[in-house]
Structure formats: structure tokens, C-alpha cells
């Protein structure tokens, strides 16, 4: 998992003026809207006694801790300590981390890192795939449904599965994969960049469709079944896209793959279709319900394999697993991942917790920690360690333990 990137974290319509709890990369966050309707993303830990701010209330443009009533403004500074006598100053260290947040394409993107604005990667640009950036996140001319799926798997395994073209004839033989035609035609991986930053990886292939069933069989009756143009892609850091073009129209699925921790992820998806959009189709054919069930069926088909992959985490060494030509998208994703690792942006469970994970909790630093040098020592919660620093400390502990054992 990489810090210093924009992560799609939640559906925009689920974030209101009531505190909303969110988890990502071992971090506990709280999301809410201020008086202008702007999204605020903050650490969900009151630095007084560790109370969950998501269990509190929004008062004005402040969030109030449910434990002792401490209030923090949208910058993260504490502005009220009810137990203090009048005139007592609020400690400089009474502050929490606030992370940049934007609302695009019906999603809430949060920047988890401390880079100044001019050094950050751009927010993923889903307009490249026809998505409207407005709050509703609509795709012109298409009807949408949404849902979520929980995985006991690392999100990188889930991300790679989303763009794995060769698995469809085997894992999805019961839905859209054709086991009688497993060959993958040659394809080109397209990289879209914004300056130095990778903003989309995508590829297009033509797949042989299986025999349709249900209402789809009625629509396809008597029609030739040409190859189905299929596009798939990744918008770093955690959005995947699948586009399928059957004879009756187009289907697009955009998925936020939220890394809860190293071994748990949630796919929050929105599926768009260009057909059965009229009210009569939604009522008589139950088109929305059918779309939801078919999308969830794909996730359930993937679940046993993805959760059963070993090792649980994608290896750091690209040569640790064997690759073939049809794995080109996954390899491009791993190269992007390696760039972040080389920059020291890798975060794992051991970096979030301290030497004793039951008594120490570390946070991904927010921009305020770097932008305000005078606040350098004004933080109660410590930052996650850099990977190199963590390795050096672990080696020191290991050597000390060995010396103690030998003595």
C-alpha cells in the first residue's frame, strides 16, 4: 500500500453533515461535510484519550469528540475543551491530522500523505472514460446501480484480478467467460499520463461470448454473436474499470478497491448500463435488481480464488511469480507500484503500529506536518515510519534479542 496518493474512499452521497467512519491502510478516518457542503477528512482519533470522533457530532464547522466534548475545526486544530476553566489556553499539541479531500465522479477521494499541493499526483481522471465529474457521478445516457463487496484479501490482489483478462473463461465460465475459447488475443497496454504521473492503464480485447441466459437470451435470440469488445483498466491508486460491449448496449463498472488493512479490502462499485433505462424496464423487468445481482455474481465467482492466492501479498520481487504475455496489464500495474516503493511511500501494518501494536498507533502524516515547520513538535500521534527506518529498527531489535539469548 502506498501513501502520497489519492484514494477513492466512499460514495459521495454517503458523506453528509453527520460524522462518517472510514478505514483505509490501517488508518481510522472520519468524513463529514462542513457548512459549505465541502468534504472534510480527518484522523478519527481524539488526541486526548483516543475517543472515536466518528461517534461524535458536527457543531458548526467543528467535529466534537463524544468522550469529553473536545472540538476540532476543519484544519484539525482543537478550538474548545469544555473542562477547561475560562481563560485557560488550549495546548498547541491539541490538533489532529486533516487530509485533502475532493468530490469527483460520485466518489470521495482523500489524499493520504504529506506532499505539498504542487508535488502531489493528480486526482484520478475518470472523464477519460466518459464519467461526469459532477457530484452525482453520472455517465450520460446510462442508468446506474451500486453496491459493495467485502474481501479477506489484500487490495493489490483484488486490483490485479480486476484487470486479469485470462481468468474469465475459467473463473467466470458461469457468467461472461467462455471456457471453449480461452485464448487471449494480442493487446496493447495504453498508458495515459499527466506530466510525470500515470493516471490510467487500460487495454482492449475482443472476447468470445458464452451462450446467454435469462432475459439476455430473449434479447439475443436470432442474432449473430460477434466478439465482445471488452476494455479494462486501472486509475491509480485504487480505482478499476471494466467496460463490456454486448450486442444490446454497453456496460461499465467503476470500482473503488479500498484497502482496509493488509488482508481485508472492500470493493465499492457503481455499474452503468446503456439499455433498460426506461421506467417500464426498471419496473417490469426489474432491470436494476438484475444488474445488481449480475455484478455481485462476478465478485462471488472471483472470491475463492482471490482469497486463496498465496502469498497473500503481491511480492515485491517481480520475478517471484511467473508472467506471460496476457499479464501485461498486471505487470504495468506492478511497475507503477514499484515506483512508489522506490520513493519510500510503501506502508504496511508494521509501519502503522509501533513496537507494541496494542499500545502504539501511528498515523500517515498530513500536509500540515510538512507545511508548518513551527508545528513540527506539536503532534501527539507519531507518523508512520519510513520503510527503511522500520527495517533498521527491526534489525536492531533482532540483534539485541540474539545477543541477549547468547549471553
NUMAR-376134 format. One line per 2 residues: number of its first residue (from 1); their letters; for each residue x, y, z of C-alpha. Coordinates in nm, 3 decimals, padded with zeros to 5 digits. Example, Ala and Ser with C-alpha at 12.3 -4.5 7.8 and 13.67 -1.06 7.14 Angstrom:
NUMAR-376134
1) AS) 01.230:-00.450:00.780 ~ 01.367:-00.106:00.714
//
This chain:
NUMAR-376134
1) XX) 00.000:00.000:00.000 ~ 00.135:00.341:-00.097
3) XX) 00.092:00.675:00.077 ~ 00.107:01.010:-00.107
5) XX) -00.171:00.917:-00.347 ~ -00.539:01.000:-00.391
7) XX) -00.761:00.713:-00.277 ~ -01.128:00.678:-00.366
9) XX) -01.277:00.602:-00.027 ~ -01.654:00.641:-00.027
11) XX) -01.965:00.711:-00.235 ~ -02.026:01.086:-00.230
13) XX) -02.391:01.050:-00.135 ~ -02.296:00.862:00.182
15) XX) -02.100:01.155:00.327 ~ -02.328:01.410:00.492
17) XX) -02.317:01.655:00.783 ~ -02.314:01.355:01.018
19) XX) -01.973:01.202:01.103 ~ -01.898:00.904:00.878
21) XX) -01.640:00.645:00.985 ~ -01.395:00.516:00.724
23) XX) -01.097:00.283:00.736 ~ -00.807:00.262:00.495
25) XX) -00.449:00.130:00.522 ~ -00.489:00.065:00.893
27) XX) -00.595:00.427:00.941 ~ -00.918:00.534:01.109
29) XX) -01.069:00.840:00.939 ~ -01.383:01.044:00.985
31) XX) -01.555:01.214:00.691 ~ -01.819:01.487:00.704
33) XX) -01.940:01.797:00.520 ~ -01.889:02.146:00.652
35) XX) -02.140:02.431:00.631 ~ -02.049:02.489:00.264
37) XX) -02.102:02.124:00.174 ~ -01.729:02.064:00.131
39) XX) -01.595:01.726:00.242 ~ -01.359:01.715:00.540
41) XX) -01.138:01.410:00.605 ~ -00.962:01.382:00.940
43) XX) -00.799:01.131:01.169 ~ -01.074:00.959:01.368
45) XX) -00.880:00.971:01.694 ~ -00.913:01.242:01.958
47) XX) -00.559:01.301:02.084 ~ -00.690:01.349:02.440
49) XX) -00.792:00.990:02.524 ~ -00.824:00.828:02.184
51) XX) -01.200:00.869:02.152 ~ -01.354:00.798:01.809
53) XX) -01.459:01.132:01.661 ~ -01.690:00.949:01.421
55) XX) -01.912:00.878:01.721 ~ -01.947:01.248:01.795
57) XX) -02.137:01.541:01.645 ~ -02.081:01.821:01.396
59) XX) -02.123:02.164:01.553 ~ -02.083:02.448:01.310
61) XX) -01.770:02.358:01.117 ~ -01.622:02.156:01.401
63) XX) -01.637:01.792:01.499 ~ -01.699:01.718:01.867
65) XX) -01.549:01.418:02.044 ~ -01.818:01.206:02.217
67) XX) -01.591:01.138:02.517 ~ -01.505:01.480:02.663
69) XX) -01.652:01.721:02.408 ~ -01.326:01.849:02.260
71) XX) -01.396:02.025:01.931 ~ -01.167:02.033:01.627
73) XX) -01.208:02.269:01.332 ~ -01.164:02.173:00.967
75) XX) -00.789:02.241:00.986 ~ -00.757:01.989:01.269
77) XX) -00.689:02.242:01.547 ~ -00.874:02.199:01.875
79) XX) -01.086:02.508:01.942 ~ -01.275:02.402:02.254
81) XX) -01.200:02.199:02.568 ~ -01.519:02.217:02.778
83) XX) -01.348:02.103:03.100 ~ -01.107:02.397:03.093
85) XX) -01.180:02.695:03.312 ~ -01.243:03.017:03.121
87) XX) -00.920:03.179:03.010 ~ -00.709:02.864:03.010
89) XX) -00.519:02.831:02.681 ~ -00.568:02.533:02.451
91) XX) -00.242:02.337:02.422 ~ -00.058:02.376:02.093
93) XX) -00.048:01.998:02.063 ~ -00.427:01.975:02.068
95) XX) -00.465:01.902:01.697 ~ -00.543:01.612:01.464
97) XX) -00.444:01.539:01.105 ~ -00.665:01.674:00.826
99) XX) -00.622:01.523:00.480 ~ -00.710:01.689:00.146
101) XX) -01.043:01.560:00.012 ~ -01.232:01.622:-00.311
103) XX) -01.562:01.502:-00.453 ~ -01.548:01.375:-00.812
105) XX) -01.747:01.125:-01.021 ~ -01.977:01.045:-00.729
107) XX) -01.679:00.943:-00.516 ~ -01.483:01.095:-00.229
109) XX) -01.109:01.100:-00.296 ~ -00.875:01.151:00.001
111) XX) -00.505:01.229:-00.029 ~ -00.320:01.017:00.225
113) XX) 00.018:01.179:00.257 ~ 00.206:01.497:00.341
115) XX) 00.319:01.620:00.000 ~ 00.251:01.990:-00.071
117) XX) -00.016:02.052:-00.333 ~ 00.223:02.123:-00.621
119) XX) 00.405:01.792:-00.565 ~ 00.102:01.561:-00.544
121) XX) -00.012:01.320:-00.813 ~ -00.335:01.440:-00.979
123) XX) -00.678:01.320:-00.874 ~ -00.775:01.024:-01.098
125) XX) -00.936:01.149:-01.419 ~ -01.234:00.924:-01.489
127) XX) -01.355:01.166:-01.754 ~ -01.117:00.972:-01.978
129) XX) -01.386:00.702:-01.967 ~ -01.685:00.930:-02.010
131) XX) -01.767:00.982:-01.643 ~ -01.911:01.317:-01.544
133) XX) -01.709:01.488:-01.268 ~ -02.024:01.631:-01.110
135) XX) -02.126:01.516:-00.765 ~ -02.381:01.264:-00.892
137) XX) -02.110:01.076:-01.079 ~ -02.336:01.004:-01.374
139) XX) -02.245:00.856:-01.709 ~ -02.452:01.041:-01.974
141) XX) -02.726:00.823:-02.123 ~ -02.674:00.538:-01.879
143) XX) -02.857:00.403:-01.574 ~ -02.658:00.306:-01.267
145) XX) -02.677:00.079:-00.965 ~ -02.423:00.049:-00.683
147) XX) -02.306:-00.197:-00.422 ~ -02.010:-00.321:-00.225
149) XX) -01.825:-00.647:-00.173 ~ -01.602:-00.746:00.119
151) XX) -01.282:-00.942:00.066 ~ -01.048:-01.122:00.300
153) XX) -00.767:-01.036:00.063 ~ -00.508:-00.768:00.003
155) XX) -00.634:-00.491:-00.222 ~ -00.347:-00.530:-00.468
157) XX) -00.455:-00.888:-00.535 ~ -00.808:-00.755:-00.587
159) XX) -00.686:-00.478:-00.819 ~ -00.489:-00.721:-01.033
161) XX) -00.784:-00.959:-01.054 ~ -01.000:-00.673:-01.184
163) XX) -00.781:-00.634:-01.495 ~ -00.686:-01.001:-01.541
165) XX) -00.817:-01.085:-01.887 ~ -00.711:-01.451:-01.900
167) XX) -00.909:-01.568:-01.595 ~ -01.257:-01.501:-01.739
169) XX) -01.303:-01.837:-01.925 ~ -01.226:-02.028:-01.605
171) XX) -01.342:-01.825:-01.306 ~ -01.639:-01.671:-01.488
173) XX) -01.750:-01.964:-01.703 ~ -02.088:-01.935:-01.533
175) XX) -02.142:-01.574:-01.635 ~ -01.948:-01.394:-01.911
177) XX) -01.644:-01.620:-01.964 ~ -01.633:-01.877:-02.243
179) XX) -01.435:-02.191:-02.144 ~ -01.442:-02.307:-02.507
181) XX) -01.239:-02.006:-02.615 ~ -00.969:-01.930:-02.354
183) XX) -00.707:-01.777:-02.587 ~ -00.630:-01.409:-02.534
185) XX) -00.557:-01.209:-02.846 ~ -00.257:-00.979:-02.856
187) XX) -00.334:-00.643:-02.698 ~ -00.159:-00.318:-02.622
189) XX) -00.142:-00.161:-02.278 ~ -00.223:00.209:-02.310
191) XX) -00.074:00.444:-02.052 ~ -00.226:00.788:-02.002
193) XX) -00.004:01.031:-01.815 ~ -00.040:01.376:-01.667
195) XX) 00.317:01.502:-01.676 ~ 00.525:01.253:-01.480
197) XX) 00.221:01.087:-01.323 ~ 00.047:00.777:-01.451
199) XX) -00.330:00.843:-01.448 ~ -00.469:00.539:-01.633
201) XX) -00.363:00.195:-01.752 ~ -00.604:00.029:-01.994
203) XX) -00.630:-00.235:-02.263 ~ -00.893:-00.351:-02.513
205) XX) -00.954:-00.710:-02.624 ~ -01.226:-00.896:-02.811
207) XX) -01.368:-01.190:-02.616 ~ -01.585:-01.474:-02.740
209) XX) -01.911:-01.453:-02.551 ~ -02.076:-01.758:-02.393
211) XX) -02.434:-01.860:-02.471 ~ -02.663:-01.606:-02.299
213) XX) -02.930:-01.697:-02.047 ~ -03.240:-01.544:-01.890
215) XX) -03.368:-01.212:-02.021 ~ -03.040:-01.170:-02.210
217) XX) -03.120:-01.483:-02.415 ~ -03.452:-01.332:-02.522
219) XX) -03.283:-01.015:-02.643 ~ -03.012:-01.205:-02.830
221) XX) -03.246:-01.459:-02.994 ~ -03.179:-01.494:-03.367
223) XX) -02.885:-01.254:-03.360 ~ -02.528:-01.332:-03.454
225) XX) -02.289:-01.325:-03.166 ~ -01.981:-01.131:-03.273
227) XX) -01.679:-01.099:-03.042 ~ -01.749:-00.877:-02.744
229) XX) -01.528:-00.570:-02.727 ~ -01.404:-00.551:-02.370
231) XX) -01.194:-00.282:-02.207 ~ -01.042:-00.288:-01.861
233) XX) -00.818:-00.052:-01.673 ~ -00.678:00.094:-01.354
235) XX) -00.681:00.454:-01.233 ~ -00.407:00.470:-00.967
237) XX) -00.420:00.437:-00.682 ~ -00.731:00.224:-00.628
239) XX) -01.000:00.257:-00.897 ~ -01.059:-00.014:-01.156
241) XX) -01.281:-00.007:-01.464 ~ -01.448:-00.277:-01.673
243) XX) -01.633:-00.199:-01.996 ~ -01.824:-00.467:-02.184
245) XX) -02.000:-00.406:-02.516 ~ -02.257:-00.680:-02.581
247) XX) -02.489:-00.653:-02.881 ~ -02.763:-00.484:-02.677
249) XX) -02.556:-00.191:-02.549 ~ -02.275:-00.106:-02.312
251) XX) -02.192:-00.192:-01.950 ~ -01.933:-00.010:-01.740
253) XX) -01.831:-00.089:-01.385 ~ -01.616:00.152:-01.184
255) XX) -01.484:00.011:-00.856 ~ -01.314:00.173:-00.559
257) XX) -01.098:-00.101:-00.406 ~ -01.046:00.025:-00.050
259) XX) -00.750:-00.132:00.136 ~ -00.882:-00.168:00.491
261) XX) -00.561:-00.337:00.603 ~ -00.314:-00.583:00.457
263) XX) -00.564:-00.870:00.438 ~ -00.904:-00.701:00.412
265) XX) -01.049:-00.492:00.129 ~ -01.386:-00.355:00.020
267) XX) -01.489:-00.310:-00.342 ~ -01.738:-00.024:-00.368
269) XX) -01.873:-00.037:-00.721 ~ -02.108:00.153:-00.948
271) XX) -02.236:-00.025:-01.258 ~ -02.371:00.170:-01.557
273) XX) -02.576:00.027:-01.844 ~ -02.696:00.192:-02.166
275) XX) -03.003:-00.034:-02.205 ~ -03.318:-00.098:-01.999
277) XX) -03.305:00.261:-01.877 ~ -03.675:00.341:-01.920
279) XX) -03.905:00.328:-01.614 ~ -04.106:00.038:-01.762
281) XX) -03.791:-00.175:-01.791 ~ -03.690:-00.098:-01.437
283) XX) -04.037:-00.187:-01.310 ~ -04.139:-00.481:-01.531
285) XX) -03.802:-00.640:-01.597 ~ -03.653:-00.543:-01.262
287) XX) -03.354:-00.422:-01.459 ~ -03.181:-00.253:-01.164
289) XX) -03.213:-00.561:-00.945 ~ -03.091:-00.783:-01.228
291) XX) -02.789:-00.556:-01.287 ~ -02.701:-00.563:-00.917
293) XX) -02.730:-00.943:-00.897 ~ -02.520:-01.000:-01.209
295) XX) -02.246:-00.768:-01.085 ~ -02.236:-00.931:-00.743
297) XX) -02.225:-01.272:-00.909 ~ -01.894:-01.174:-01.070
299) XX) -01.744:-01.086:-00.731 ~ -01.867:-01.409:-00.574
301) XX) -01.710:-01.606:-00.860 ~ -01.377:-01.429:-00.802
303) XX) -01.380:-01.460:-00.424 ~ -01.250:-01.816:-00.364
305) XX) -00.954:-01.774:-00.597 ~ -00.854:-01.422:-00.492
307) XX) -00.881:-01.500:-00.120 ~ -00.693:-01.825:-00.173
309) XX) -00.390:-01.677:-00.352 ~ -00.052:-01.730:-00.190
311) XX) 00.141:-01.542:-00.086 ~ -00.134:-01.317:00.049
313) XX) 00.052:-01.006:-00.063 ~ 00.180:-00.929:-00.411
315) XX) 00.557:-00.997:-00.399 ~ 00.797:-00.704:-00.412
317) XX) 01.019:-00.900:-00.649 ~ 00.850:-00.906:-00.992
319) XX) 01.035:-01.229:-01.077 ~ 00.883:-01.406:-00.773
321) XX) 00.583:-01.505:-00.989 ~ 00.586:-01.627:-01.349
323) XX) 00.437:-01.393:-01.610 ~ 00.317:-01.443:-01.966
325) XX) 00.207:-01.207:-02.242 ~ -00.155:-01.189:-02.126
327) XX) -00.035:-01.049:-01.789 ~ 00.080:-00.721:-01.945
329) XX) -00.171:-00.504:-01.755 ~ -00.082:-00.654:-01.418
331) XX) 00.288:-00.608:-01.491 ~ 00.233:-00.242:-01.581
333) XX) 00.047:-00.200:-01.250 ~ 00.337:-00.361:-01.062
335) XX) 00.586:-00.128:-01.229 ~ 00.377:00.170:-01.115
337) XX) 00.369:00.021:-00.764 ~ 00.746:-00.023:-00.767
339) XX) 00.794:00.345:-00.849 ~ 00.612:00.433:-00.527
341) XX) 00.812:00.180:-00.325 ~ 01.134:00.327:-00.462
343) XX) 01.020:00.670:-00.340 ~ 00.976:00.538:00.013
345) XX) 00.596:00.557:00.004 ~ 00.529:00.196:00.098
347) XX) 00.307:00.148:00.404 ~ 00.238:-00.182:00.577
349) XX) 00.088:-00.291:00.907 ~ 00.423:-00.282:01.084
351) XX) 00.473:00.082:00.988 ~ 00.131:00.188:01.116
353) XX) 00.175:00.027:01.458 ~ 00.469:00.069:01.686
355) XX) 00.687:-00.191:01.857 ~ 00.388:-00.286:02.070
357) XX) 00.088:-00.264:01.840 ~ -00.161:-00.278:02.127
359) XX) -00.024:00.039:02.286 ~ 00.111:00.240:01.993
361) XX) -00.073:00.383:01.695 ~ 00.088:00.580:01.415
363) XX) -00.079:00.795:01.150 ~ 00.002:00.874:00.790
365) XX) 00.127:01.234:00.811 ~ -00.096:01.505:00.668
367) XX) 00.032:01.807:00.468 ~ 00.013:02.031:00.775
369) XX) 00.305:01.843:00.928 ~ 00.532:01.947:00.642
371) XX) 00.373:02.281:00.550 ~ 00.408:02.425:00.903
373) XX) 00.761:02.372:01.038 ~ 00.668:02.554:01.357
375) XX) 00.428:02.269:01.432 ~ 00.697:02.003:01.392
377) XX) 00.678:01.901:01.757 ~ 00.309:01.978:01.801
379) XX) 00.171:01.634:01.724 ~ 00.068:01.378:01.981
381) XX) 00.027:01.088:01.738 ~ 00.353:00.991:01.573
383) XX) 00.396:00.942:01.198 ~ 00.426:00.604:01.033
385) XX) 00.790:00.516:00.997 ~ 00.966:00.513:00.664
387) XX) 01.021:00.158:00.545 ~ 01.399:00.189:00.577
389) XX) 01.376:00.321:00.934 ~ 01.143:00.037:01.025
391) XX) 01.381:-00.223:00.882 ~ 01.675:-00.074:01.071
393) XX) 01.480:-00.076:01.399 ~ 01.361:-00.433:01.340
395) XX) 01.719:-00.544:01.270 ~ 01.841:-00.370:01.586
397) XX) 01.573:-00.543:01.795 ~ 01.659:-00.876:01.634
399) XX) 02.032:-00.835:01.703 ~ 01.965:-00.729:02.063
401) XX) 01.741:-01.030:02.117 ~ 02.007:-01.262:01.972
403) XX) 02.278:-01.111:02.193 ~ 02.058:-01.148:02.500
405) XX) 01.987:-01.511:02.414 ~ 02.356:-01.586:02.361
407) X) 02.453:-01.423:02.688
//
